[in-house]
Amino acid sequence: MGPVELPAWLQPRYRKNAYLFIYYLIQFSGHSWIFTNMTVRFFSFGKDSMVDTFYAIGLVMRLCQSVSLLELLHIYVGIESDHLLPRFLQLTERIIILFVVITSQEEVQEKYVVCVLFIFWNLLDMVRYTYSMLSVIGISYAVLTWLSQTLWMPIYPLCVLAEGMYFTYSHLYSERRDILRVFPIKKKKM
């Protein structure tokens, strides 16, 4: 009996594409679930939904951002052909903002800026992962390609603005908390 030939989808060049397709599909599913959940909650509850955005979708957002750290490994190993430094900076920024700043300060989790920031992040990631997922299997849509290449131009400055507002809020709340520790407010007895 001669050597057994593997099916086409198990050959090494297809394994990489299958893995990347599944990875992009999982990321797209997570980010689209977050975006859809936020949209439905907004249309159902109005502005009240923005206050508890972090409590409703924070866990899934942290999961998606944690899994996205695999992209650094993909680039380093050569599975994905992208630039390491920009992706490293983007992921580091998001991980610090999400895990260090937002998760650690409950007072600021209720601010509208968290909802706005999550909308921007998920909008960018939904387009990026859809484009990447279809590119891996050789499908190209002109509108999706255009969105993937140009959507970040208006959204990134808005993200920076939202992050700046968030850091301002978090700084003000931490200063207020420190002042209240030093000079506690005494309640008047009636």
QUIJOGI-V849542 format. One record per run of one state. SS is the DSSP state (A for helix, B for strand, O for the rest). FROM is the first residue (numbers start at 1). TO is the last residue. If there is no record, write none. Layout:
BEGIN
[[SS & FROM & TO] [SS & FROM & TO]]
END
This chain:
BEGIN
[[O & 1 & 7] [A & 8 & 10] [O & 11 & 11] [A & 12 & 45] [O & 46 & 47] [A & 48 & 51] [O & 52 & 52] [A & 53 & 67] [O & 68 & 69] [A & 70 & 77] [O & 78 & 83] [A & 84 & 102] [O & 103 & 105] [A & 106 & 109] [O & 110 & 111] [A & 112 & 136] [O & 137 & 141] [A & 142 & 182] [O & 183 & 190]]
END
